[in-house]
């Protein structure tokens, strides 16, 4: 399974089409927050939605990466989100969630694939930090020589199956913290079971594990 096939697979399996769920942080957009590098938050800005898992923030970054002037790229309306098609969503996955964070410099295997998937759901920066913490690398920078060396050692020490289990535990812990950081009535609690199921779908013994190939 190539990175493009993998990204197309998880978009097709786990992501719906147009979503305007108001409780989902990723469906809101405020260009001021984007420029200040602050995360998307529900009830802040405009409810523009997401499609195939692509948020307004991802669309802006993709536009800029493709050469659109920033002032134009920052204007995102619900119709712009609705216009995203499947092929564009896959290309966004390759450009912003595989190449840009440097996952293309790591060995391509089932663990790396799950890390890329987590970047799609929680942001590539968060996925890099989580991966680095799991393998004992510094989280103060992106994927460089130290991270690549520590990742290779992590895989050698645990094997692909053991590393996948440890990484899944990291994913689930991150999601649990996210779903409880606003207290007992945190709206994200509604999503925790789905998040956990998605994380566990990449474990050894699952149909996906077998379909990935050697």
One Martini backbone bead per residue (centre of mass of N, CA, C, O) as a GRO file, in nm:
protein
  214
    1UNK     BB    1   0.091   0.039   0.027
    2UNK     BB    2   0.065   0.349  -0.045
    3UNK     BB    3   0.031   0.660   0.064
    4UNK     BB    4  -0.204   0.728  -0.128
    5UNK     BB    5  -0.374   0.477  -0.069
    6UNK     BB    6  -0.400   0.524   0.231
    7UNK     BB    7  -0.535   0.802   0.230
    8UNK     BB    8  -0.776   0.716   0.060
    9UNK     BB    9  -0.871   0.499   0.262
   10UNK     BB   10  -0.926   0.680   0.519
   11UNK     BB   11  -1.120   0.870   0.385
   12UNK     BB   12  -1.327   0.652   0.286
   13UNK     BB   13  -1.371   0.518   0.577
   14UNK     BB   14  -1.374   0.780   0.802
   15UNK     BB   15  -1.491   0.993   0.603
   16UNK     BB   16  -1.703   1.223   0.522
   17UNK     BB   17  -1.852   1.459   0.398
   18UNK     BB   18  -2.032   1.703   0.468
   19UNK     BB   19  -1.971   1.907   0.767
   20UNK     BB   20  -2.184   2.098   1.030
   21UNK     BB   21  -2.083   2.040   1.309
   22UNK     BB   22  -2.082   2.253   1.587
   23UNK     BB   23  -1.896   2.068   1.792
   24UNK     BB   24  -1.673   2.093   1.579
   25UNK     BB   25  -1.388   2.262   1.562
   26UNK     BB   26  -1.315   2.208   1.246
   27UNK     BB   27  -1.586   2.381   1.141
   28UNK     BB   28  -1.427   2.634   1.213
   29UNK     BB   29  -1.363   2.993   1.113
   30UNK     BB   30  -1.072   3.217   1.172
   31UNK     BB   31  -0.838   3.418   1.030
   32UNK     BB   32  -0.711   3.535   1.287
   33UNK     BB   33  -0.639   3.264   1.419
   34UNK     BB   34  -0.471   3.155   1.192
   35UNK     BB   35  -0.248   3.382   1.192
   36UNK     BB   36  -0.196   3.320   1.515
   37UNK     BB   37  -0.185   3.004   1.554
   38UNK     BB   38  -0.472   2.916   1.634
   39UNK     BB   39  -0.703   2.710   1.707
   40UNK     BB   40  -0.979   2.566   1.648
   41UNK     BB   41  -1.312   2.686   1.760
   42UNK     BB   42  -1.598   2.674   1.884
   43UNK     BB   43  -1.774   2.970   1.824
   44UNK     BB   44  -1.531   3.073   1.627
   45UNK     BB   45  -1.659   3.244   1.392
   46UNK     BB   46  -1.730   3.031   1.121
   47UNK     BB   47  -1.951   2.793   0.993
   48UNK     BB   48  -1.806   2.591   0.726
   49UNK     BB   49  -1.681   2.322   0.769
   50UNK     BB   50  -1.629   1.988   0.633
   51UNK     BB   51  -1.442   1.765   0.394
   52UNK     BB   52  -1.304   1.468   0.413
   53UNK     BB   53  -1.156   1.618   0.672
   54UNK     BB   54  -1.140   1.905   0.560
   55UNK     BB   55  -1.037   2.204   0.662
   56UNK     BB   56  -0.988   2.534   0.651
   57UNK     BB   57  -0.694   2.530   0.733
   58UNK     BB   58  -0.605   2.327   0.516
   59UNK     BB   59  -0.698   2.489   0.272
   60UNK     BB   60  -0.515   2.732   0.312
   61UNK     BB   61  -0.242   2.583   0.305
   62UNK     BB   62  -0.283   2.461   0.024
   63UNK     BB   63  -0.311   2.717  -0.137
   64UNK     BB   64  -0.034   2.834  -0.066
   65UNK     BB   65   0.135   2.590  -0.167
   66UNK     BB   66   0.002   2.644  -0.470
   67UNK     BB   67   0.022   2.989  -0.490
   68UNK     BB   68  -0.175   3.144  -0.337
   69UNK     BB   69  -0.260   3.421  -0.216
   70UNK     BB   70  -0.317   3.488   0.105
   71UNK     BB   71  -0.565   3.675   0.091
   72UNK     BB   72  -0.725   3.465  -0.074
   73UNK     BB   73  -0.689   3.205   0.100
   74UNK     BB   74  -0.839   3.323   0.367
   75UNK     BB   75  -1.100   3.287   0.200
   76UNK     BB   76  -1.367   3.109   0.365
   77UNK     BB   77  -1.641   2.923   0.255
   78UNK     BB   78  -1.877   2.689   0.246
   79UNK     BB   79  -1.846   2.649  -0.067
   80UNK     BB   80  -1.542   2.569  -0.056
   81UNK     BB   81  -1.581   2.311   0.102
   82UNK     BB   82  -1.797   2.176  -0.088
   83UNK     BB   83  -1.582   2.170  -0.342
   84UNK     BB   84  -1.445   1.937  -0.230
   85UNK     BB   85  -1.283   1.663  -0.345
   86UNK     BB   86  -1.137   1.362  -0.327
   87UNK     BB   87  -0.871   1.424  -0.481
   88UNK     BB   88  -0.804   1.676  -0.314
   89UNK     BB   89  -0.792   1.541  -0.038
   90UNK     BB   90  -0.553   1.356  -0.108
   91UNK     BB   91  -0.352   1.581  -0.182
   92UNK     BB   92  -0.357   1.712   0.093
   93UNK     BB   93  -0.246   1.467   0.242
   94UNK     BB   94   0.028   1.457   0.098
   95UNK     BB   95   0.128   1.755   0.136
   96UNK     BB   96   0.044   1.815   0.461
   97UNK     BB   97   0.066   1.499   0.603
   98UNK     BB   98   0.348   1.390   0.468
   99UNK     BB   99   0.559   1.596   0.356
  100UNK     BB  100   0.572   1.857   0.534
  101UNK     BB  101   0.645   1.700   0.819
  102UNK     BB  102   0.839   1.435   0.719
  103UNK     BB  103   0.721   1.136   0.675
  104UNK     BB  104   0.888   1.076   0.404
  105UNK     BB  105   1.163   1.016   0.594
  106UNK     BB  106   1.034   0.759   0.678
  107UNK     BB  107   0.954   0.460   0.715
  108UNK     BB  108   0.732   0.259   0.533
  109UNK     BB  109   0.461   0.169   0.744
  110UNK     BB  110   0.216   0.103   0.972
  111UNK     BB  111   0.306   0.316   1.178
  112UNK     BB  112   0.339   0.557   0.994
  113UNK     BB  113   0.051   0.553   0.894
  114UNK     BB  114  -0.081   0.614   1.173
  115UNK     BB  115   0.057   0.886   1.207
  116UNK     BB  116  -0.067   1.021   0.962
  117UNK     BB  117  -0.358   0.986   1.055
  118UNK     BB  118  -0.328   1.158   1.313
  119UNK     BB  119  -0.258   1.417   1.162
  120UNK     BB  120  -0.533   1.442   1.026
  121UNK     BB  121  -0.699   1.465   1.304
  122UNK     BB  122  -0.472   1.662   1.493
  123UNK     BB  123  -0.229   1.730   1.341
  124UNK     BB  124   0.098   1.714   1.247
  125UNK     BB  125   0.233   1.841   1.497
  126UNK     BB  126   0.106   1.650   1.705
  127UNK     BB  127   0.212   1.385   1.581
  128UNK     BB  128   0.509   1.446   1.610
  129UNK     BB  129   0.514   1.486   1.917
  130UNK     BB  130   0.400   1.208   1.991
  131UNK     BB  131   0.618   1.040   1.853
  132UNK     BB  132   0.863   1.158   2.002
  133UNK     BB  133   0.770   1.078   2.288
  134UNK     BB  134   0.756   0.768   2.231
  135UNK     BB  135   1.080   0.752   2.129
  136UNK     BB  136   1.265   0.982   2.281
  137UNK     BB  137   1.242   1.257   2.145
  138UNK     BB  138   1.256   1.565   2.064
  139UNK     BB  139   0.986   1.830   2.075
  140UNK     BB  140   1.141   2.107   1.952
  141UNK     BB  141   1.105   1.973   1.664
  142UNK     BB  142   1.121   1.827   1.392
  143UNK     BB  143   1.210   1.607   1.143
  144UNK     BB  144   1.519   1.467   1.208
  145UNK     BB  145   1.792   1.286   1.275
  146UNK     BB  146   1.702   1.206   1.561
  147UNK     BB  147   1.421   1.097   1.494
  148UNK     BB  148   1.508   0.886   1.286
  149UNK     BB  149   1.689   0.725   1.479
  150UNK     BB  150   1.476   0.669   1.704
  151UNK     BB  151   1.274   0.525   1.518
  152UNK     BB  152   1.453   0.292   1.434
  153UNK     BB  153   1.500   0.190   1.725
  154UNK     BB  154   1.204   0.139   1.796
  155UNK     BB  155   1.153  -0.076   1.579
  156UNK     BB  156   1.384  -0.269   1.662
  157UNK     BB  157   1.283  -0.318   1.962
  158UNK     BB  158   0.953  -0.391   1.884
  159UNK     BB  159   0.860  -0.390   1.625
  160UNK     BB  160   0.589  -0.338   1.440
  161UNK     BB  161   0.376  -0.446   1.640
  162UNK     BB  162   0.474  -0.317   1.905
  163UNK     BB  163   0.478  -0.024   1.798
  164UNK     BB  164   0.174  -0.009   1.731
  165UNK     BB  165   0.073  -0.042   2.021
  166UNK     BB  166   0.216   0.200   2.149
  167UNK     BB  167   0.094   0.411   1.957
  168UNK     BB  168  -0.202   0.358   2.025
  169UNK     BB  169  -0.178   0.444   2.321
  170UNK     BB  170  -0.107   0.736   2.255
  171UNK     BB  171  -0.361   0.810   2.104
  172UNK     BB  172  -0.569   0.745   2.329
  173UNK     BB  173  -0.456   0.939   2.540
  174UNK     BB  174  -0.490   1.197   2.382
  175UNK     BB  175  -0.801   1.172   2.342
  176UNK     BB  176  -0.880   1.165   2.636
  177UNK     BB  177  -0.768   1.445   2.707
  178UNK     BB  178  -0.939   1.600   2.496
  179UNK     BB  179  -1.228   1.488   2.619
  180UNK     BB  180  -1.149   1.628   2.933
  181UNK     BB  181  -1.034   1.940   2.939
  182UNK     BB  182  -1.351   2.063   2.997
  183UNK     BB  183  -1.467   1.842   3.156
  184UNK     BB  184  -1.758   1.653   3.207
  185UNK     BB  185  -1.895   1.843   2.950
  186UNK     BB  186  -1.734   1.767   2.715
  187UNK     BB  187  -1.807   1.753   2.377
  188UNK     BB  188  -1.578   1.536   2.293
  189UNK     BB  189  -1.710   1.278   2.415
  190UNK     BB  190  -1.876   1.204   2.154
  191UNK     BB  191  -1.587   1.104   1.997
  192UNK     BB  192  -1.412   0.886   2.148
  193UNK     BB  193  -1.502   0.614   2.025
  194UNK     BB  194  -1.421   0.680   1.736
  195UNK     BB  195  -1.124   0.738   1.791
  196UNK     BB  196  -1.051   0.461   1.910
  197UNK     BB  197  -1.138   0.289   1.669
  198UNK     BB  198  -0.938   0.413   1.474
  199UNK     BB  199  -0.677   0.342   1.621
  200UNK     BB  200  -0.743   0.022   1.632
  201UNK     BB  201  -0.754  -0.028   1.314
  202UNK     BB  202  -0.408  -0.035   1.318
  203UNK     BB  203  -0.379  -0.308   1.432
  204UNK     BB  204  -0.291  -0.603   1.489
  205UNK     BB  205  -0.528  -0.823   1.315
  206UNK     BB  206  -0.648  -0.647   1.123
  207UNK     BB  207  -0.756  -0.599   0.811
  208UNK     BB  208  -0.562  -0.368   0.750
  209UNK     BB  209  -0.296  -0.506   0.820
  210UNK     BB  210  -0.326  -0.716   0.588
  211UNK     BB  211  -0.369  -0.503   0.345
  212UNK     BB  212  -0.096  -0.350   0.334
  213UNK     BB  213   0.143  -0.535   0.333
  214UNK     BB  214   0.495  -0.586   0.307
   0.00000   0.00000   0.00000
